[in-house]
């Protein structure tokens, strides 16, 4: 597999401790090709072991965030092109990307504009924070091409974000949800003009970078586990475990000193 520097369908720009990940097939509205799936699997797989990256900002080049699977490519591909994907071919190969997005300890902030459909919609849902440009239009497009709308984690993510009723409406019809309704349902954190998306994410990055590295990682992990916790006691068991881990770190001691001394903490990721 290629290294991030040689990806063809993605562009990874490192700005300090933040990776700016751009889906980079603008002529195809960033549709998901087989090569893109391979590169995304590689990128998010690497993140799990990369302590130098604290936040990922995900966006799309050109006029779209991501228009979904590249149907033209898949309709023209032969059997020799299909990956094993855990025995499920391209289905399992792509599904693994979303699992890796949730498994990586870095928060993912998606900047959404234009179409975010099908698998592209799922990229947005698998992120931790979503900021929408005014042009965004999202849908579970799978159901409009003869498939089930329960695909790529959408049936898991969407009801947890907007509730069962709105999720059912969107998934059973395949209808689009636009920026203002996405904001009203809590699907996105804010809506800004498309050309202000990069500026809009800056405060989120700044505030997350003021936290300790271990505190940020354990918060993403704890939230993911609490959503599916079987009881209050189960959720609090994870909270207790994570707080004990964080409290044993040098960064917790530094955070306490900085608070008492009324200064910005200098964390060492230890």
Order of alpha helices (4+ residues) and beta strands (2+ residues): beta-beta-alpha-beta-alpha-alpha-beta-beta-alpha-beta-beta-alpha-alpha-beta-alpha-beta-alpha-alpha-alpha-alpha
